[in-house]
Amino acid sequence: MKQLREQFNKQNLRRYLGLLASYTEILLALVVIVAILMLSIRVLSELKTMIIGTFTGAAIPSFSQFLSMVFELVIGIEFVKMLAKHTPGSAIEVLLYTIARALIIDHSSMTGALLGVISITILFAVRKYFNDPEVHNHETGGDYIVNGGISMKEVNKRLDADFDESYGHTVAGYLFNYLKAIGKEPTVGCEVHIGEYSFQVYDMEEDLIRYIKITPRKS
């Protein structure tokens, strides 16, 4: 009985609820992906009808309706990325595409269009000035806190480095594959030396590396 109480204490319950929420998000993302694939088939069918109608003179679907479906696909894809990345930037992308769809497709009034343009301007300002940058200097000075979802190409560009991108497209995938190659498990605080830099797992969510600290090695 005591073991059962320990297993279901507050800390463990929070962990179980967190895991349940994470798996629910994954399930929702998969459902959205299935819906995206189904809508993609419809978009291709509409495109085929438009092409045939153009050359035969038959009736073709409304271009506004076709564009609306394409926007819905893009919004769905950005929504899945938001569920996967958990970054403010991905949430802003969803909002940007949603507002853009309303402006272009719904043909709102001049007042609505003006409010939409203002909203987009505010979102761009938030992304530029208030959103946490994906690669930024840490308070200690020379090291960097890097979002695990960004590409190694961007890291090479920002740090003026030359990391081998064949290890992984994203910095999290790169570090995960590197650790696997040398027989280490990714855990918070785990550190390896790669070239002129030290890579340390800064934050994780379950088995996923969320943030990495990159520090130039002292010569």
C-alpha positions as semicolon CSV with decimal commas, in nm:
position;residue;x (nm);y (nm);z (nm)
1;M;0,000;0,000;0,000
2;K;0,286;0,234;0,085
3;Q;0,449;0,158;-0,251
4;L;0,122;0,241;-0,427
5;R;0,093;0,574;-0,243
6;E;0,453;0,660;-0,335
7;Q;0,386;0,577;-0,698
8;F;0,086;0,811;-0,711
9;N;0,225;1,104;-0,515
10;K;0,194;1,457;-0,654
11;Q;0,527;1,456;-0,833
12;N;0,461;1,128;-1,012
13;L;0,107;1,234;-1,099
14;R;0,241;1,551;-1,259
15;R;0,488;1,342;-1,459
16;Y;0,216;1,098;-1,570
17;L;-0,013;1,387;-1,670
18;G;0,272;1,546;-1,862
19;L;0,337;1,221;-2,049
20;L;-0,035;1,181;-2,121
21;A;-0,054;1,536;-2,256
22;S;0,254;1,479;-2,476
23;Y;0,117;1,156;-2,624
24;T;-0,220;1,323;-2,679
25;E;-0,044;1,600;-2,873
26;I;0,133;1,338;-3,087
27;L;-0,200;1,165;-3,154
28;L;-0,362;1,496;-3,252
29;A;-0,069;1,574;-3,482
30;L;-0,112;1,235;-3,653
31;V;-0,486;1,300;-3,696
32;V;-0,412;1,639;-3,854
33;I;-0,152;1,479;-4,086
34;V;-0,412;1,225;-4,205
35;A;-0,656;1,512;-4,270
36;I;-0,382;1,701;-4,460
37;L;-0,316;1,397;-4,681
38;M;-0,688;1,359;-4,755
39;L;-0,721;1,729;-4,840
40;S;-0,408;1,705;-5,059
41;I;-0,583;1,439;-5,269
42;R;-0,878;1,674;-5,310
43;V;-0,648;1,963;-5,407
44;L;-0,478;1,747;-5,673
45;S;-0,819;1,641;-5,803
46;E;-0,930;2,005;-5,826
47;L;-0,605;2,093;-6,005
48;K;-0,662;1,813;-6,256
49;T;-1,016;1,943;-6,321
50;M;-0,881;2,297;-6,372
51;I;-0,618;2,176;-6,622
52;I;-0,869;1,967;-6,819
53;G;-1,123;2,251;-6,815
54;T;-0,865;2,501;-6,940
55;F;-0,790;2,295;-7,252
56;T;-1,141;2,160;-7,321
57;G;-1,350;2,465;-7,237
58;A;-1,541;2,280;-6,962
59;A;-1,638;2,449;-6,636
60;I;-1,350;2,483;-6,393
61;P;-1,363;2,517;-6,012
62;S;-1,341;2,859;-5,851
63;F;-0,981;2,969;-5,808
64;S;-1,070;3,132;-5,473
65;Q;-1,198;2,798;-5,347
66;F;-0,883;2,624;-5,473
67;L;-0,662;2,886;-5,304
68;S;-0,861;2,848;-4,982
69;M;-0,790;2,473;-4,975
70;V;-0,419;2,536;-5,033
71;F;-0,413;2,785;-4,744
72;E;-0,587;2,530;-4,523
73;L;-0,317;2,277;-4,610
74;V;-0,041;2,525;-4,522
75;I;-0,210;2,618;-4,193
76;G;-0,249;2,247;-4,109
77;I;0,119;2,181;-4,179
78;E;0,226;2,478;-3,964
79;F;-0,008;2,355;-3,688
80;V;0,162;2,013;-3,687
81;K;0,502;2,186;-3,671
82;M;0,377;2,389;-3,373
83;L;0,274;2,070;-3,190
84;A;0,610;1,910;-3,269
85;K;0,843;2,202;-3,194
86;H;0,671;2,373;-2,898
87;T;0,831;2,705;-2,989
88;P;0,673;3,053;-2,987
89;G;0,794;3,104;-3,343
90;S;0,593;2,808;-3,474
91;A;0,278;2,942;-3,303
92;I;0,333;3,282;-3,465
93;E;0,364;3,114;-3,807
94;V;0,020;2,952;-3,762
95;L;-0,134;3,288;-3,669
96;L;0,033;3,464;-3,964
97;Y;-0,101;3,215;-4,219
98;T;-0,447;3,218;-4,060
99;I;-0,470;3,598;-4,080
100;A;-0,327;3,598;-4,433
101;R;-0,593;3,347;-4,540
102;A;-0,867;3,566;-4,394
103;L;-0,732;3,872;-4,579
104;I;-0,687;3,704;-4,917
105;I;-0,976;3,457;-4,929
106;D;-1,259;3,598;-4,718
107;H;-1,259;3,943;-4,886
108;S;-1,341;4,124;-4,563
109;S;-1,430;4,494;-4,541
110;M;-1,169;4,769;-4,554
111;T;-1,185;4,791;-4,174
112;G;-1,130;4,415;-4,142
113;A;-0,844;4,427;-4,392
114;L;-0,681;4,714;-4,201
115;L;-0,711;4,523;-3,873
116;G;-0,560;4,217;-4,040
117;V;-0,262;4,415;-4,170
118;I;-0,211;4,568;-3,823
119;S;-0,228;4,219;-3,668
120;I;0,036;4,088;-3,909
121;T;0,258;4,388;-3,834
122;I;0,227;4,323;-3,460
123;L;0,311;3,952;-3,507
124;F;0,622;4,039;-3,710
125;A;0,728;4,284;-3,438
126;V;0,671;4,022;-3,166
127;R;0,874;3,765;-3,361
128;K;1,160;4,009;-3,414
129;Y;1,183;4,190;-3,080
130;F;1,014;3,972;-2,816
131;N;1,041;3,612;-2,933
132;D;1,335;3,415;-2,789
133;P;1,595;3,386;-3,065
134;E;1,686;3,035;-3,173
135;V;2,056;3,098;-3,125
136;H;2,153;3,352;-2,861
137;N;2,435;3,435;-2,626
138;H;2,399;3,298;-2,276
139;E;2,441;3,523;-1,975
140;T;2,782;3,374;-1,902
141;G;2,927;3,528;-2,217
142;G;3,087;3,303;-2,476
143;D;2,842;3,014;-2,485
144;Y;2,519;2,983;-2,683
145;I;2,180;2,834;-2,602
146;V;2,050;2,671;-2,920
147;N;1,696;2,555;-2,997
148;G;1,722;2,187;-3,090
149;G;1,480;2,228;-3,381
150;I;1,691;2,462;-3,594
151;S;1,905;2,336;-3,879
152;M;2,277;2,268;-3,856
153;K;2,314;2,490;-4,162
154;E;2,182;2,782;-3,957
155;V;2,411;2,694;-3,664
156;N;2,713;2,683;-3,896
157;K;2,611;3,020;-4,036
158;R;2,551;3,186;-3,697
159;L;2,864;3,048;-3,532
160;D;3,082;3,065;-3,844
161;A;3,152;2,694;-3,791
162;D;3,182;2,391;-4,018
163;F;2,998;2,105;-3,845
164;D;2,932;1,798;-4,059
165;E;2,561;1,827;-4,149
166;S;2,544;1,461;-4,255
167;Y;2,512;1,368;-3,885
168;G;2,170;1,534;-3,869
169;H;1,957;1,803;-4,030
170;T;1,868;1,968;-3,698
171;V;2,110;2,044;-3,414
172;A;1,917;1,809;-3,183
173;G;1,936;1,528;-3,441
174;Y;2,304;1,604;-3,496
175;L;2,387;1,578;-3,125
176;F;2,165;1,271;-3,076
177;N;2,333;1,085;-3,363
178;Y;2,679;1,192;-3,248
179;L;2,612;1,068;-2,894
180;K;2,475;0,741;-3,031
181;A;2,787;0,696;-3,247
182;I;3,016;0,726;-2,941
183;G;2,792;0,508;-2,723
184;K;2,639;0,778;-2,496
185;E;2,277;0,829;-2,396
186;P;2,138;1,186;-2,422
187;T;2,068;1,317;-2,072
188;V;2,047;1,669;-1,931
189;G;2,402;1,786;-1,861
190;C;2,562;1,533;-2,097
191;E;2,856;1,703;-2,271
192;V;3,078;1,615;-2,568
193;H;3,360;1,796;-2,747
194;I;3,318;1,840;-3,123
195;G;3,590;2,030;-3,302
196;E;3,645;2,369;-3,139
197;Y;3,316;2,355;-2,945
198;S;3,160;2,173;-2,650
199;F;2,800;2,055;-2,690
200;Q;2,593;2,008;-2,374
201;V;2,233;1,886;-2,351
202;Y;2,072;2,188;-2,182
203;D;1,707;2,081;-2,167
204;M;1,503;1,772;-2,260
205;E;1,138;1,675;-2,281
206;E;1,109;1,300;-2,228
207;D;1,356;1,159;-2,485
208;L;1,368;1,472;-2,702
209;I;1,653;1,722;-2,683
210;R;1,494;2,069;-2,667
211;Y;1,790;2,301;-2,605
212;I;2,167;2,262;-2,639
213;K;2,444;2,476;-2,496
214;I;2,734;2,526;-2,736
215;T;3,054;2,665;-2,585
216;P;3,376;2,755;-2,769
217;R;3,662;2,550;-2,623
218;K;3,948;2,743;-2,472
219;S;4,273;2,706;-2,664
